[in-house]
Amino acid sequence: MSHFYLSHVRTVDEEWVASFFHDLCRVVAKRTGRSPEIVGVRGKPQSPDVSVDLLGRSTVLVVLHSPRYFSQSYCRAELSYFQRRLNMQRSRTGYSADAVVPVMWEPDPAHALEAVLPYPPLGVRSQAYQRDGLLHLLRLKARYRSDYEDVLRATADRIAVAAEQLPEVHGFDASGSHSPFGAPTPVGGQAVSFVVASTAEDDLPEERQSSQYYGKTALDWSPYAPGEPEALVSLVKNTATALDFIATVLPLDEETVERIGREENPEQLVVLLVDAWAAMRREKRTLLAAVDDRGPEATTALEPRSREDTESVEQTVALDELLDHTLPLMRRQHSEYDRWGLPDAESFTSSLRKVLIRLQNEALKSAEAVRPPATPAEGLHTFPLLGRYSS
């Protein structure tokens, strides 16, 4: 196993990328006591080919993000492959490994690093790195040597402590399928919007005492991994990516309800992630009712309710009655699989995969229903149609 795989835009800045790769291997080797020649790998500098073998044998993916990163299919493929491994690991264990390390190679004015790569950032204080990126530090190493060494140390620290061996996955897509928030969507992926119906920690209803599942915003809600902000967001994004969906995650607010309410495209899918406790707040009940009215064809709901959350288990009857009253249409939907009160990350992931596949099929049926039949090139046939409606 290699400690890390370096993902970057190839054929560009090769001299500087090679220098950083060499230095990072040296520092990681010193941390781990292994040879610098075996701790790190990367793709062939002049080739767009992606090696599944190298990716599968690496513990961590180090991403050198730049404005061109997501325009390269091999970069998207490398990130997508690691996200799928993370998704499988989370479905088995219930928690996510720190296996993707984002490094700002060059700043991207259009897409902030934390938005397109929602993984923990490097713990560095260098203002030069935060402002101009790692490439700038390399080019002016004589001036920024201490800043550069700080970035090296922070990256190596993340790599050295990541001992979790992620499972390998099959069905590798060499074109990649990951799309960052706000970035151009790669051709071929179907869009799905995940709407998180929860609250921030400081906005919880009075009845809710277990605040460890919440954070600064509603998107920090983490029902299966208390203390890990955005763990649920990461899980749903990774699951969607593994099925070649383009995922957008939104909080349940008036702007989101208006946005999904004016969607007339039958292929626009919406998955509501429901925190039953949020429905105790009047403003959330109003917003949930608006989503419930959108119709079941391209909208569905999933409700995580961890068996480890003893407060939720004790209030099962009250929470179920609250959801029955707030989401009557969705709660009446009959389904071959469970979507409510999902007790752990594994059952949630399984249900989510089924939901996405079903919604995709329903959207395709809706699109076909509104699409007029094509007229044959030779014109309409003059003989009667055979079937139950023929004369």
Secondary structure, DSSP 8 states (H G I E B T S, - for coil): -EEEEEE--TTSSHHHHHHHHHHHHHHHHHHHTS-HHHHEEE--TT-----HHHHHTEEEEEEEE-TTGGGSHHHHHHHHHHHHHHHHHHHHHSS----EEEEESS--TTS-HHHHS-S-------HHHHHH-HHHHHHTHHHHHHHHHHHHHHHHHHHHH--------SS--TT-----TTS---TT-EEEEEEEE---GGG--TT---GGG--SSGGG--SSSTT-TTHHHHHHHHHHHHTTEEEEEEESSHHHHHHHHT---TT-EEEEEE-GGGGGSHHHHHHHHHHHTT-SSSEEEE-B--TT-HHHHHTHHHHHHHHHHH-HHHHH---SS--SSB-SHHHHHHHHHHHHHHHHHHHHHHHHHHS-----TT----S---STT--
